[in-house]
Amino acid sequence: MEQLLPFFPLIAIGAIFYFLLLRPEQAKRKKHQNMLENLSKGDEIVTNGGLHGKILGMSNDKNLILLTVGEVNSQEIKVQISRSAVAFLKKGGELIEGE
């Protein structure tokens, strides 16, 4: 038992590292992935680049999203983005991170 005594600080540091850094990041990543999987037509989103838009449709494999981002001269501006570029979902004008 005395031989293991010098390793207890390392084990404690490892546990602290896991619970303060790794575990919250895994939960955040899982929440964001769940949000990406549940996107649907009509949802308002914000991309990683800061583009705000409303989902018009998705490709069959759901990796590409067609957004409308505004109007110019009464014509809708449409942009196609990859699903992984979505950062936030907007509800009621407020950003909802990874819901």
Residue, then its C-alpha position, 0 to 999 in steps of 0.5 A: m500500500e505504501q508503494l502506491l502512496p506517491f500515485f494518489p496525487l496523480i490519480a486525484i489530478g486525473a479525476i479532477f481533470y475528467f470531471l471539470l474538463l472532459r465530462p462537461e465537454q462530452a455532454k455539450r457535444k452530445k447535446h449539440q449533436n442531438m440538436l443537429e439530428n432533430l433539425s427540421k424544415g421551418d427551424e431558424i438557425v445560426t451558422n458557425g459563420g454568423l449567418h442567420g436563416k430559416i430552413l427551407g429543406m434538406s437533402n435526402d442524406k440530410n447533410l446539406i441544408l437549404l436556408t433562406v437568409g433574406e430578401v433583395n428586390s422581393q426575391e428570396i436569398k437562398v444558401q446551401i450549407s452543410r449540417s455541421a455548419v449549424a451552431f445554434l437553433k433560434k427559438g423566439g428570437e433567442l439563441i438556444e445552444g445545442e438543444 
